[in-house]
Amino acid sequence: MDNFYKRLLDNASDLIWVIDMEGKITYINSNIADWGYDKKEAIGKPLLDVLTIKGMGKRSSVPVEFGVSRTFEMQVADKCGDLRRVVVSSSPLQNDDAKIIGEMGILYDVTEAHAMEEKLKHEERLASLGRLGTGIAHEIRNPLSSIKMNLAILVNRLHPTGEDKEHFTIAQDEVINLERIVTEFIDYAKPSPVKLRRQSLKTVIEKTLAVVKTVCAEKEVTITRDFPPVIPMALMDSAKIHQAILNILLNAIQASPDNGVVGIKIRSLSSPTETVAITVADSGRGIDQDDMKFVFDPFFTTKDDGTGMGLSIVQSIMANHNGSVAIESELGKETKVTLTLPTG
C-alpha cells in the first residue's frame, strides 16, 4: 500500500514537496521535471534554491512558516528563469509524538488560468468601452460632417485670403483629423467581419512595401528584407492584413531616425501549429518598460500627433485571424513587432 501512495504522489499533476526544519527538500514528486530539475538533483537542496521566488501575492510575505497551515499566491522562476504564477498550500508535518519535523506543500501552476482570466477581464473592459465609444463616435460624426460641409460653403462663398484663408485651412484640416480619429475608433470597437481564405502573403507584403515608399523617401529610411525563398500562403483577409502590416511599418519608419533602417523578416514556424511570422524591427529609441503594458490600450500613445488606436486595431485584426501580435523592445536600441498567421 505504501508503494501505491508513493506512485500516487509521484504521478500527481501538481508539485508536491516535503522539507525538513532547515528548509531542505526531503521529498519531491516527479512533477519537478516540468520545472527543469531532476528529482535526485533537488533532494537535499533548500526549497527556495530550487523554486526561486520573484514576487509574492497580497496574501503572504513569508513562504515558509513552520507550524502554520496556509495558502498563498506568488510568482516563481523555473530552472530556465521563466516566471510562473502559482498557488501554494502548505501545512506542518508532524511525527507520531505530534512534534513538528518539517513542512509539506502542494504547488498549483495557475499561469495559464491567470492569463486567461486577465484576457477575459481585458476583453470585457474593451467590449464595454467599444459599446460606449461606438455610440459616442456616431454622435460625433454627424456634427463633424455638418461642420466640414459648412466650412467648404464658407470658403467657396467668401474666397478668404491671407490669414483668413490660413485659419479656414487649419479648421478644415482639424475636422479631417477628427474624422480620422472617429473612424479609427469605430473600426476598432466595431470591426467589419473578416473574410478568411488562403491567399498570397507575398502579394500583400509587396503591396504594403510599395505604399510606404514615399514615407521612407521623406525620412531617407532604408527597408531591408530577410525573406525565405518561398513565402507560404496564409489564411487571411488580405485587406485587413495589409492594414495591420502597414500600421506596423509606418510605426517603425516614424520611430526610426532620419537615414535609419527598418528590417522586415519572414519565417515559417511549425510549433505549436503551422504559422508564418512577420517581424518588423526599427532603429528607434525603443519603448520604456513602464509603457510596454499599455501599448495595446486604445488611445495610449507616446507620439505627439498619434491617436493611440493603431496597435489596438492591429491586435484586434490578428485576434480575428486566430493569429497574434507581440512586441519586444530594448530602450535606446530598437523595437521588434511580430505578427503571426496560420498557414492552414
Number of C-alpha atoms within 10 A of each C-alpha: 6 7 8 9 10 12 13 12 18 18 14 13 15 17 22 23 21 22 24 19 12 11 19 20 22 18 17 23 21 18 21 21 13 13 18 13 16 15 14 10 10 20 18 14 16 16 21 14 12 21 16 15 16 13 14 17 13 9 11 12 12 8 16 17 14 18 16 11 14 16 16 18 21 19 20 23 17 17 16 9 12 10 16 18 21 19 18 17 16 24 19 20 20 14 9 6 6 8 11 15 15 22 25 21 21 17 19 16 18 15 15 11 11 14 12 12 12 12 12 12 12 13 12 12 11 17 14 13 13 20 13 12 19 20 11 13 19 13 11 14 15 10 11 16 14 11 15 17 12 12 17 14 12 12 16 10 9 10 10 15 11 7 9 13 14 12 13 17 16 12 15 18 13 13 17 15 13 16 18 13 18 21 16 20 24 21 16 24 23 14 14 11 10 15 13 14 13 15 16 15 21 16 13 19 18 11 13 19 17 10 13 15 14 11 13 22 12 10 15 16 22 17 19 13 12 11 13 11 6 10 15 20 19 22 21 27 18 21 11 22 22 20 17 22 22 21 16 23 25 16 17 25 27 19 19 23 16 17 14 19 19 23 18 20 15 21 16 18 15 10 7 6 11 14 21 22 18 18 22 25 25 28 23 23 16 18 19 12 11 8 11 12 9 12 19 20 17 20 17 17 18 12 11 6 7 12 19 20 20 26 22 19 25 24 20 19 25 19 13 18 20 12 19 18 21 11 16 13 19 14 12 12 12 19 21 20 20 19 23 23 26 22 19 13
